[in-house]
Amino acid sequence: MVSRSYSNLFELASGDSPAPSFGRMSRRIPRIMTVAGIMSNLDDDPSESVCSDPSSSTSQHDRLIIVANQLPIRVQRKTDGKGWLFNWDENSLLLQLKDGLGQEDDIEVIYVGCLKEEIHPNEQDEVSQILLETFNCVPTFLQSDLFSKYYHGFCKQQLWPLFHYMLPLSPDLGGRFNRSLWQAYVSVNKIFADRIMEVINPEDDFVWIHDYHLMVLPTFLRKRFNRVKLGFFLHSPFPSSEIYKTLPIREELLRALLNSDLIGFHTFDYARHFLSCCSRMLGLSYESKRGYIGIEYYGRTVSIKILPVGIHMTQLESVLSLSETEAKVIELIKQFKEKGMTMLLGVDDMDIFKGISLKLLAMEQLLVQHPEWQGKVVLVQIANPARGKGKDVKEVQNETKSTVERINGMFGTPDYTPVVFIDEPLKFYERIAYYVVAECCLVTAVRDGMNLIPYEYIISRQGNEALDKVLGLEPNTQKKSMLVVSEFIGCSPSLSGAIRVNPWNIDAVADAMDCALEMAEPEKQLRHEKHYRYVSTHDVGYWARSFLQDLERTCKDHVRRRCWGIGFGLSFRVVALDPNFRKLSMEHIVSAYKRTTTRAILLDYDGTLMPQASIDKGPSSKTIDILNKLCKNKNNMVFIVSARSRATLGEWFSSCEKLGMAAEHGCFLRLNRDVEWETCVPIVECSWKQIAEPVMKLYTETTDGSTIEDKETAMVWCYEDADPDFGSCQAKELLDHLESVLANEPVTVKSGQNIVEVKPQGVSKGLVAKRLLSTMHGSGISPDFVLCIGDDRSDEDMFEVISSSMAGPCIAPNAEVFACTVGRKPSKAKYYLDDTVEIVRLMKGLACVSDQEESE
């Protein structure tokens, strides 16, 4: 059953306002219209998208527009009830990001996002003006019902659980897909785009979008400005393809993200899952070049960045130096250390994925298995307020409190409380004081995008001279810290000295806690030193600068590319091509065909005349008819150049009397049906097959869906029907294996589209093109029209030969030459057509002209 199309969801957003000027906007920002429900009537004509001329130039960027769901601003109503008070939220990553970039005069940062308080429409103009002039912030105002559907609905009940591997198997377990919530999500992303439009200078500004709340925003911005310099960073996990593909709007989100220039992830796992989804759902492959991962998407290279975010070192060190922090540390020392107790610390948000209850159960198990720790070890669990709402949050709160009460009732005494549970908001300096005193920090989240708690703990344990005195440490004492972290959190790969655990394994977590308590001091010091060295050098500034450097590198080719938009709704994308690489026009080639009298036409078969995905690979009667019409014209020399065997080609095209054919990449060739096949290269004996065949069979047995094709002079391992990820992986292994065992044989091993092929050395389709042109030249004929069409790497040899022959005697001076590839991709051809349908349509057009010539 085909699901309803989401392709026209751009219609959800209003687009009545005139397009903004490219010049810098006035500092006065008009209040955006507040929308009660879902917006409509966006003109979706791709021709209206801004398409900069290649002559446009980009100057060195001097502005960065940071876009996120929330502005880094604290909002408070004035005591008299009239007006608002605003100040920076120092704990916001967005503000820390700006600080990390430094105070260079050439970088101006503008923030776009929502406020934490709802502002009445009558006050929105004034608030916008104050925030822009004082804080360089552009607020996005949303009505409460729309915000609730967007944030608490789609973001928190559908995207967030799924991205944390929670499937909505029942209505109570995560949110089932709700179309109205999705429409609200798209609408809010459109409102954000409208706000950005009011301040952006698209030729100079860089836009950096943050997190899953704004995943379709890149499409809206790319539609307005084809060359917008756009980065996106996902702060949550990205699930495996098996989880992600359950999302009904899976392709819309992937395509929207691919409208970015750079997509950032905290870990390789998250990036790998995203790349796998692009491969399995969109058929896109990626390449790694000089350490950079890129996806080719309609001529644009979308780069992938893998780098975990860091902490704000300066801010943390300044808080460590506060007198309030020192006083709190003294208080905690009296409460725990002076009573002979060792503190274990947990700091988590109160949500279903942070694993607080699992940590408590592990603490209980520790006290049961190691009674010697009773009365000596205390777990302090700080629970930050939940960010979301709903039944699941209440269940976690109730479960946590009941578990704490049970443990304290079982092991507690009047002088000893094994679990100290703090569920009220703490000031930042208070939390830092707990870090300073804690001997071990525990993070047992079952899934978390990053989690910076371990990083904060490490820096806090490094301390300073004043805190060393409070702790009774001698000058130059080596610091120590211990971490027990879940292997399912983003920071885990970067903390190689931590004890990594599966939080679901309660016994293993309890053992890890005991190990951390028992570990020798020198070992703790070494682990701490290793972590401190990494965390202190990979701070939030390092992360921000690295991301922006990669964004600038990715966007540097924008100016020399021709760009235009295609597609409607959330299927919109931008085609970016080299100025000399253009689509082959039917009118252009038909006109050239009519003007010329001696024509050479070379056509690949699989992927060119026949779609790769077709089950029946034989030519249709329509294809045979087109070829016969072209061949019947005495001015034409038509060749099929294929990797297929000569037996197969002979059988398929037996009714094409005058069709020339080249089989097995040009190893065999015949000029028409009535002549014998001849060889283009000396045929060597195929004893190498006895070596290659067992290797290929091994990989066929271990790769479901793969097959072997044994030709006269070549062997092909095909994995077209195998799992795309596993097939690609096996193909790389097979390529290496065959190159190794066949190193001394007169053959070459090459990979192609879903194949690995072994063929004789020196055989290529370029030989066929060279042979055809030289044969025609030897007969006193120099073609004044050459058409060559192919779809894969093997056809590039033909394109190269034809291009190099244009200056030689084999092709007539001022000849019309058309080297055409299938699809927009890097190629030696100067033209492209989108797919086999367009190629067959083109060939049909030429066949019709041939019929007319014959009838005249």
C-alpha angles and dihedrals in degrees: 000000000000114000122227113277120253092193096110098052091118083077087071090072129069119238104174097119117095119258111271121247120260091232123091112286126239116264087243107093116196117226111258117238111265110231122212097201141349117337125231147182105059110164101234100193106137089208089072094061113108110260112186120215116248085242091067113106132212119217125208106291117258099170134057120192110204114198125192140146092260131034116233088248133116113216126202131171113239116253092247090054092241115114134341140277118222132191138159119276100228091193093060115110089216092061092044088051090057092048089049091057089060130229099292111158093222095064118073115183121209121187125211120189149098128293121237091237128059111247120209113243090242090061099041096091092053094044091049091052095048094047094047096047097039104031106016087240127142109202121214110214118209128179113246096247093049092046091049093052092045101042109022091030115040100012100043102027100039116016099034097051093043093049087052091053097259113138120202093239089156133015089255094051107070124320122302113227111279118192095206091055090049090051090051089051091052091046093053091048088053091051089053089052090052091053092049090050089062094062108023126111096197096198095057112017126092117214120208116190121195131213143334096304090078105035097133095044093092090065093054092049095044090052091054095043117020091195099044111144101234135176128181127194122193111209095185128068118275108224128230117271091255089062099035096051091065088072109101092215094045097128094045091057094045093050091047092053090048088061085073121089094219128023118194131204133180096229141021090244092062092046091046091053091050092049090048090052090050089051097046100039104030101024092237123148129201135215134203113222120181091336096313121111116216138177118210106224117175093324095315122107110224107200124214120217122198114191130126116232118249136213131263100261096187094051093047093048091049091053090049088057095053118114088225090059091050091050092050091049090053089050092051093047089056091046096050120002097046088053090054096253128138116217124223112190136209123180116182144148113252100253139117096259101052094080096224093150091050089054091051092050089051089052089051091050091049092055091046097047095038108035089171088077093058109113090014106066126057127186112211109198116192112194115197116209115276116258094208135050134227148081094301092059092052091048091053091049093050094045092048094050094046092049092050091050092049094050093046090047092050101044105015127108132183088270099036133059109179095196121038107193117198113187099163124093113271126205113248094249090053091054090048090053090056089052091052094054100039117100092201135019119212124204112176102164114156089215130359132161097225119324113202096198093101091051092051090047093053094051091045091053089053085061124164139265095278093052091045088060092049090050091048095243124154118240113276092016111161110248124230138198138168129212131194106188136175115249088224098070127092097239094054097089091054094052102069093162094057124099102249118209142179099240091208090063100079094183092052092050091049090050090049091052090051090047091052091051094047099042117121117257096241090054091050090050093051092049092048092049092052092049094044092052091054099041095046093052097040098055129148091275092055090049094048095046092047092050093048093046090054091046091053091047092050093049098046092094094054093095096057097046128090107230134190135160127245134178133041134260116348090345089072115126138161124245112214119188140169109266090244094049112081143157116274108248118219091215092050097051095040090052091050091046092054093049095052133074108191115052136182116194121185119184131184113216116207110061092007110057092009124043114244091230094054114118095205102058096186119106118264123238087252091058092048090050092051092049093048091051091051093045093048090065107092091214093062133084106191123189134183108209110193145158088228122110120265091244091057094045091046091053096044096047100034091123092056102088100180099033116121117218137195116194132198094017092310100314088123126032140178129178096215142349096272099056129076123260113259131194124245094200133028108274113234122203113270100230087129088073089072087063099040099043098064090048092051091046090054091055092043091055092050096042113065112216097025125120140187124231114198113202130180095263103009144043125216129197109202124194099174092125097041127097103287096228096043093041092053091048092049091047091058090049092047091048091054092043094051093044088054099048094039097044092116097042125096093247139096126224116214137171122223138166103324092334144092112205135192114199138156118284116263095025115127140139087249087072090059092052091047092047093049094048093046091047091053091046091049089055090054093257124124111185116233091192123049123177120181122175128180140146112211146043095281091060092058088078089063092048090051094050093048093048092049092046094058091084093045135079095260093077123050118250112266090014120167105246123185119183105179132182128196113250132003106291140120107293145152086236118097095212137048140191121202102235147338091280091063091045093052089047090052093048090047089054091052090046090055090053089050090053090052091050091051093049091051 
